[in-house]
Amino acid sequence: RFYDFGGRLNEQRNTGVKKLTSFASVEENASRPKILRAGPDQNIVLFEIWSGNAYRTTQLLAFDDDGKVTERFELGPSWRLNRQDDVYLYNGRLITLAGSAADQTIEINSITLR
């Protein structure tokens, strides 16, 4: 249910929702998702896994257009995702950029996709 701009209550039904993750408890959750189209019937989502209050790791899921997960990779804690940053696909490589004001550096993370 939701209220529209006129203040009227409207019924709503979401259909076709596919869950890509299934965490065992609320102590794990997906954060900062980045999604991109990798090709025909190929999609990728990158996301961080957090506990209730701390970062744990970063994962990559590949899935088809029906929402079936076809591959899952743990990229590890060195591959962090910034909220505003984009993910790029270039010549078969998934690329993210990260900047560090403290170190005055720019990091390029990349992985070759199959």
C-alpha positions as CSV (number, residue, x, y, z in Angstrom):
1,R,0.0,0.0,0.0
2,F,1.1,3.5,-0.6
3,Y,-0.2,7.1,-0.5
4,D,-0.2,9.1,-3.8
5,F,0.5,12.8,-4.2
6,G,-3.2,13.5,-3.5
7,G,-3.0,11.7,-0.1
8,R,-5.1,8.8,-1.3
9,L,-4.3,5.3,-0.1
10,N,-3.6,2.9,-3.0
11,E,-3.3,-0.9,-3.1
12,Q,-0.1,-2.2,-4.7
13,R,1.1,-5.7,-5.7
14,N,4.6,-6.4,-6.8
15,T,5.0,-9.4,-9.2
16,G,7.9,-11.1,-10.7
17,V,10.3,-10.4,-7.8
18,K,13.3,-12.7,-7.8
19,K,15.5,-13.0,-4.7
20,L,19.2,-13.3,-5.6
21,T,20.4,-13.7,-2.0
22,S,19.1,-15.7,1.0
23,F,20.8,-14.8,4.2
24,A,20.2,-17.0,7.2
25,S,19.7,-14.2,9.7
26,V,19.5,-10.4,10.0
27,E,23.1,-10.4,11.0
28,E,24.0,-10.6,7.3
29,N,22.6,-8.2,4.6
30,A,23.4,-7.0,1.2
31,S,24.4,-3.3,0.8
32,R,25.6,-1.0,-2.0
33,P,24.3,-3.1,-4.9
34,K,25.7,-2.3,-8.4
35,I,24.0,-3.9,-11.4
36,L,24.9,-4.1,-15.0
37,R,24.1,-5.9,-18.2
38,A,27.0,-8.1,-19.4
39,G,25.4,-9.4,-22.6
40,P,22.3,-11.3,-23.9
41,D,20.7,-13.1,-20.9
42,Q,23.7,-12.2,-18.7
43,N,23.4,-9.8,-15.8
44,I,25.8,-9.0,-12.9
45,V,25.3,-7.6,-9.5
46,L,28.1,-6.6,-7.2
47,F,27.3,-6.0,-3.5
48,E,28.8,-5.8,-0.1
49,I,27.8,-8.1,2.7
50,W,27.5,-6.4,6.1
51,S,26.6,-7.6,9.6
52,G,24.4,-5.4,11.7
53,N,27.2,-2.8,12.0
54,A,30.3,-3.9,10.1
55,Y,31.5,-4.7,6.6
56,R,32.4,-8.3,5.9
57,T,33.1,-8.9,2.2
58,T,32.1,-8.2,-1.4
59,Q,30.4,-10.6,-3.7
60,L,29.6,-10.8,-7.4
61,L,26.5,-12.7,-8.7
62,A,25.9,-13.5,-12.3
63,F,22.2,-14.2,-13.3
64,D,20.1,-14.7,-16.3
65,D,17.1,-12.7,-17.4
66,D,14.8,-15.1,-15.5
67,G,16.7,-14.3,-12.2
68,K,18.4,-17.6,-12.0
69,V,21.9,-17.2,-10.4
70,T,24.4,-18.8,-12.7
71,E,27.7,-17.9,-10.9
72,R,28.7,-16.6,-7.5
73,F,32.1,-15.2,-6.5
74,E,33.5,-13.8,-3.3
75,L,35.8,-10.9,-4.2
76,G,36.9,-10.4,-0.7
77,P,37.4,-7.5,1.6
78,S,39.8,-5.6,-0.5
79,W,37.2,-4.8,-3.1
80,R,35.0,-2.1,-1.5
81,L,32.1,-0.4,-3.2
82,N,31.4,3.3,-2.8
83,R,27.8,4.4,-2.7
84,Q,28.0,6.8,-5.7
85,D,30.5,5.0,-7.8
86,D,29.6,3.3,-11.1
87,V,30.6,-0.1,-12.3
88,Y,32.0,-0.5,-15.9
89,L,32.2,-3.3,-18.3
90,Y,35.1,-2.9,-20.8
91,N,36.6,-5.5,-23.0
92,G,35.3,-8.4,-20.9
93,R,36.5,-6.8,-17.6
94,L,34.4,-5.6,-14.8
95,I,35.9,-2.4,-13.5
96,T,35.3,-0.2,-10.4
97,L,37.2,2.9,-9.3
98,A,37.9,4.0,-5.8
99,G,39.5,7.1,-4.4
100,S,41.3,7.7,-1.1
101,A,41.5,11.2,0.1
102,A,43.8,10.2,3.0
103,D,46.3,8.5,0.6
104,Q,45.6,10.8,-2.3
105,T,45.3,7.8,-4.6
106,I,42.8,6.3,-7.1
107,E,42.5,2.5,-7.1
108,I,41.3,0.6,-10.2
109,N,39.8,-2.8,-9.4
110,S,39.1,-5.2,-12.2
111,I,38.2,-8.8,-12.9
112,T,38.0,-10.7,-16.2
113,L,34.6,-12.2,-16.8
114,R,34.1,-15.5,-18.5
